Structure formats: structure tokens, C-alpha cells
């Protein structure tokens, strides 16, 4: 569908640009990442803000490119959705701002990211008209049950035929 071919690259563009910027210039985000890492248990995430910013940038770039090209769009959208949450918390923490102008700008960018998250969630469940995993699993279960019933009937018929032949041999 033409809408998907247009919408996916449009949605991905902000992530591709953000990923490139994070990889080229991680220092701009390192201080804010360090503040966030202080709140996270150190055994779950490496305590290297520069590395965390670069890994997040790579996830944004890779996920954005996959989404834009239509390759693994559901997986790409899921990765991007998972990475936008810490990005939003680090870069747009409007609740910590004291300056009213900065707070308003940060809130606006926060809400933009929330909107992007909504778009990513929609893209992560978009099957492009193809059956989803749940439907396929349900169909596989039905097919397996139907084939098991057929196999049971065939085994019963074979057993009856063998019993009849055995009876004929004995008689």
C-alpha cells in the first residue's frame, strides 16, 4: 500500500537523523545519560554514558533504516519504541526544568516523542494485510487438530482391516 511506503520513511527520518547525531556527537548527550545511569542499577546497564549514548544512537540509526526500507518493519518499530523511552526521559525531562520557556519547549518535545511512540506502536503491530503471529498460531493449532483426527480415523480403519484379515486367516 502506498501509505505504508510513504509513512514508514517519514516516521523513520527523525530516528535516522537522531542516530547519526548521537554517533557523531555523543558528548552532547553524555551528561544527561550519566544522570539517568545514576538512577539505574549498575549491574543491568554498563556505567559508561558515552557507550550508552552510542549504543542508543546505533539502535536509532539501524532501526530507522530498517523501518524506512520496509525490512523487518515490526521488529524495527519495536526496537525504536524501546529506545525512544530512555531518549525522551534523558533529553526532554521538562519536570526538572525551572525556566518557564525551557520547560515549555521541553514539554513540547516530550509530547512530540510521545506521539512518535504512538506511531511506532502502531507500526509494530501493522501486519501489512498479512496474518499476524497469533492468527497463524491459531490456524496451525486447528490444522494440527484436524490432521490428528484424520490420522486417528485412518488408524482405526487400518486396525479394523487388519483384524478382519487376521480373522480370515484364522477361519
Secondary structure, DSSP 8 states (H G I E B T S, - for coil): -HHHHHHHHHHHHHHHHHHHHHHH-THHHHHHHHHHHHHS-TTTS-S-HHHHHHHHHHHHHHHHHHHHHTSSHHHHHHHHHHHHHHHHHHH--GGG--SHHHHHHHHHHHHHHHHHHHHHHHHHH--TTS--HHHHHHHHHHHHHHHHHHHHHHHHHHHHHHHHHHHHHH-
